[in-house]
Amino acid sequence: MGAHAMMRLSLFLSLLFVLGCPPSLDPKGYTPCASDAECEVGPDGLPRICTEGVCVPSRCGDGKVSSDEECDDANDTNTDECTNGCTLPSCGDGITTIDESQPMETQEECDDGNESNFDGCTAACRRARCGDGIVRRDLNPIDPYFEECDDGNTVATDACTDRCREARCGDGNIRGDLQEGEEGFEACDDGNSVSTDGCTNSCNLPRCGDGFRQEGEACDDGNQEDGDGCSGRCELPGCGDGVVQAGEACDDGNLIETDNCLNDCVAARCGDGHIKTGAEVCDDGNQINTDACVNCALPRCGDGFVRTDVGQGTPGYEACDDGNQSDADACTSACAEAFCGDGIVREDIQPGRIGYEACDDNNGIQTDACLNNCLEATCGDGIHRQQEGLFPGAVGYEECDDPNFINNDACTNDCETARCGDGIVRRDISRGQEGYEACEDENDNDRDDCTNDCQDAVCGDGIWRQDLQVGQLGFEACDDG
């Protein structure tokens, strides 16, 4: 029997002792009855029930639900569907109801008798657990069940982990709810604070310039600037790192010898022995311009440098090279020394100077318009011009040429053969010699003082002179020879 029922029974017996038994009571003082309906409320105001033929005060635990009871299951189990106080169980009554007839999700796991939702037992009488969406506030941070957050899920990679701790770099969970650039984004999270193991302590993947020297890095000074002792590629300074250091003319960071910067960090130049792509055709590593590579270009006639590496008769041989393509100077465009007879008229020398050419017909004929000394044929040069196709009367035609300026010999200064009637009295022969002329009047009048055979008219020569009047010296009235 419960404590509450015992208390009511004791009160009833005390009243009987004071008041005495009513007239209809049995020897024990109880009203006889056949059912509960025959029992009235007692003087104590408590209901009566019919038990073993008499009306006795109702009590919790007697198996009968009286008006002041919500239930009565006639047992002393406090955790079933009726409490020991004969009330229906409810969450918050401080009694953890165990009712296996109910679904597990509606059963009580706990009941701490309060309405707080933030302790070990929720207001729904469920044990507080990480992931229920309710942040516990009853634990110390060192407690393993302490919660900083509770987002109602078991996802470990969002802002609240599956252990109800706020996500932080180093917790071993890579956040998947953020995009790169957003605050809190993690590229990695290896659960430690070591920055040199592939994931830094800021949860970033290692990179050159993060200040942590990783495998494959010679240095890492926390920036990507060059020239400060550690290059922007995390390499120690040196030729080939792509950064121009003291003592380097250049540094292009490659191993190509044919670009602007050599592998020893010296600027490429003609004569370094490396053919620069796009700028040099050759580079023989010397400064000699008279061999097969001239200023890093193939030698050519007209480059101004006379090749000395090949002998005469060998392809590429040059007797001269004046750096131009003119054929009319001392060095032809074929890099041969100009000479009379090469067919090229020199124009770089003034008349009268050695090497002057008025013409050059590239033949060995001395009697044409151009002499073998490359001077134009002229009357008086001593060479009888006999050029084919040059006929008498044509400009330059010569009957003779006696290289003198004597006009009264056998060849006149006009290079014509002296003849009677040409107006020039020959003085190179004596009287009696063939061609001798005593006079020359340059006409065909045989009857004046000079006959047509260039002899002085004399009486008895058989030619009647008619140029004089009677009385003049030499007048002839007749001449019969």
C-alpha positions, 0 to 999 in steps of 0.5 A, spaced: 500 500 500 502 506 498 504 512 503 498 516 500 493 510 502 496 509 508 495 516 510 488 516 508 486 510 512 489 512 518 485 519 518 479 515 517 480 510 523 481 516 527 474 519 526 471 513 527 474 513 534 472 520 535 465 519 532 463 512 533 460 507 529 454 509 525 448 505 526 449 501 519 456 500 520 459 492 521 462 490 527 469 493 524 465 500 522 465 499 515 458 500 511 456 494 507 456 494 500 455 490 494 458 495 489 462 502 489 455 505 487 453 504 494 459 507 497 458 514 499 464 520 500 466 519 507 466 524 512 473 526 510 471 528 503 475 522 500 471 517 495 469 510 498 470 504 494 466 497 495 472 492 497 470 485 500 463 487 501 464 494 505 465 501 503 473 503 504 476 509 503 479 509 496 487 509 495 492 509 490 495 502 488 488 499 489 487 498 482 481 502 482 481 509 479 477 514 484 475 521 482 482 524 484 486 519 480 488 519 473 490 512 473 491 506 478 495 500 475 495 497 482 503 496 482 508 500 485 512 501 479 513 508 478 516 508 470 510 505 467 504 508 464 501 510 471 505 513 476 505 511 484 502 517 485 496 515 480 497 520 475 499 519 468 506 520 466 508 526 462 515 529 460 517 533 465 514 530 471 521 527 473 520 520 472 523 517 466 517 512 463 519 506 460 513 504 456 515 499 451 508 499 448 510 506 445 515 507 439 522 508 441 522 515 438 516 517 443 519 513 449 522 517 454 530 517 455 530 521 461 526 526 465 529 531 469 523 534 472 524 541 468 523 544 462 530 546 460 532 544 453 539 546 454 541 540 459 542 533 459 535 532 458 531 536 453 524 538 454 522 532 450 525 528 455 530 525 450 537 525 452 541 531 449 546 528 444 550 532 439 546 533 432 539 534 436 539 541 434 540 544 441 546 547 444 547 544 451 549 549 456 550 545 462 557 543 461 564 545 462 568 546 456 573 541 458 567 536 458 567 531 452 560 532 451 560 540 451 557 543 445 559 549 442 554 549 436 549 544 434 546 544 427 542 538 427 546 534 423 551 529 423 555 533 417 562 534 419 564 538 414 560 544 415 560 550 420 558 545 426 562 539 426 559 532 428 562 533 435 558 539 435 564 544 435 565 550 431 569 548 425 576 551 425 582 549 421 586 544 424 580 539 426 581 534 421 575 536 417 575 539 410 570 544 410 565 543 404 560 548 405 564 554 403 567 557 396 574 559 395 575 566 397 570 566 402 572 566 410 573 560 413 575 556 406 579 550 407 583 547 401 585 542 406 585 540 414 590 534 416 588 535 424 595 538 426 598 545 426 604 542 422 605 547 416 610 543 412 607 536 411 603 538 405 597 542 409 599 548 412 596 550 419 592 555 415 589 550 412 592 552 405 595 547 400 603 549 400 605 554 395 611 557 394 611 564 398 607 561 404 613 562 408 613 554 410 619 551 406 616 545 403 619 539 399 622 541 393 623 548 395 630 551 397 627 556 401 621 560 402 621 567 405 613 568 405 613 572 399 614 572 391 619 577 390 625 576 387 632 579 389 631 578 396 635 572 397 629 567 396 626 568 389 619 568 387 620 560 385 623 559 392 630 558 389 636 560 392 639 566 388 643 563 382 644 563 375 638 560 371 633 562 377 630 567 372 632 573 377 638 578 375 642 578 381 649 582 382 654 580 377 649 577 372 648 581 366 641 577 365 637 571 367 632 568 363 631 562 367 632 557 362 637 553 359 637 555 352 643 558 349 641 561 343 636 566 346 638 573 348 641 570 355 646 565 355 646 559 360 652 563 364 647 569 365 651 573 360 648 577 355 648 574 348 653 577 343 656 576 336 662 572 337 660 568 343 660 562 339 652 561 340 648 562 334 642 567 336 636 565 333 633 570 329 639 574 329 645 570 327 646 566 321 653 564 324 657 565 330 664 562 330 666 565 337 671 570 334 672 577 332 675 575 326 671 578 320 675 575 314 673 568 315 667 564 313 663 568 319 663 575 318 659 579 324 655 573 325 653 573 318 655 569 312 660 572 308 658 575 302 662 580 296 660 587 298 660 586 306 666 590 306 671 585 309 676 581 304 676 574 306 683 571 307 681 564 309 680 561 302 685 561 296 685 564 289 681 559 285 677 557 291 669 559 291 668 565 296 675 568 294 676 575 294 681 579 291 678 586 294 671 588 298 670 595 298 663 594 301 659 596 295 656 594 289 659 599 284 662 596 278 665 602 276 670 603 282 677 599 284 673 593 286 668 590 282 661 587 285 664 580 284 670 582 289 675 582 283 680 588 282 678 592 277 683 592 270 683 594 263 679 589 259 675 586 264 669 589 260 667 594 266 669 602 265 672 605 271 668 611 274 672 613 280 679 616 277 679 622 273 682 623 266 690 623 266 690 619 273 693 612 273 687 607 272 683 611 268 678 608 263 675 612 258 672 605 255 673 598 256 670 593 251 673 587 254 677 584 248 684 584 245 683 588 239 687 594 239 684 597 232 677 598 234 674 604 238 677 602 245 684 601 245 687 595 249 689 601 254 682 602 255 682 609 252 678 611 246 681 611 240 683 618 237 686 620 231 693 621 233 694 616 238 698 612 233 694 606 232 690 605 225 683 604 227 680 599 222 674 597 226 669 593 222 663 597 219 667 603 220 667 606 213 670 612 210 666 619 212 664 616 218 666 619 225 672 616 227 674 613 220 682 613 220 686 612 213 692 612 217 695 614 224 702 616 225 702 618 233 705 625 231 702 632 231 705 633 224 700 635 219 705 636 213 707 629 213 704 622 209 699 622 215 695 628 216 693 630 223 686 628 221 688 621 220 687 622 213 693 620 208 696 626 205 694 627 198 695 633 193 689 637 193 688 636 201 690 643 202 697 641 206 704 641 203 708 635 204 714 637 207 717 630 209 719 628 202 724 631 197 723 633 190 723 628 186 720 623 191 714 620 190 708 624 193 713 630 193 709 637 193 711 644 191 705 647 193 698 646 195 692 650 193 686 645 195 683 646 188 682 642 182 684 648 177 690 646 173 691 653 170 693 657 176 700 657 180 699 650 183 698 645 178 693 639 180 699 635 181 701 640 186 707 642 183 709 650 182 707 652 175 713 653 170 713 655 163 714 649 159 710 644 164 705 644 158 700 647 162 698 654 160 697 658 166 691 663 166 691 666 172 695 672 171 695 678 167 700 680 161 705 683 164 705 680 171 711 675 173 709 668 171 704 670 165 704 665 160 701 667 153 702 659 151 705 653 154 706 647 149 711 643 154 
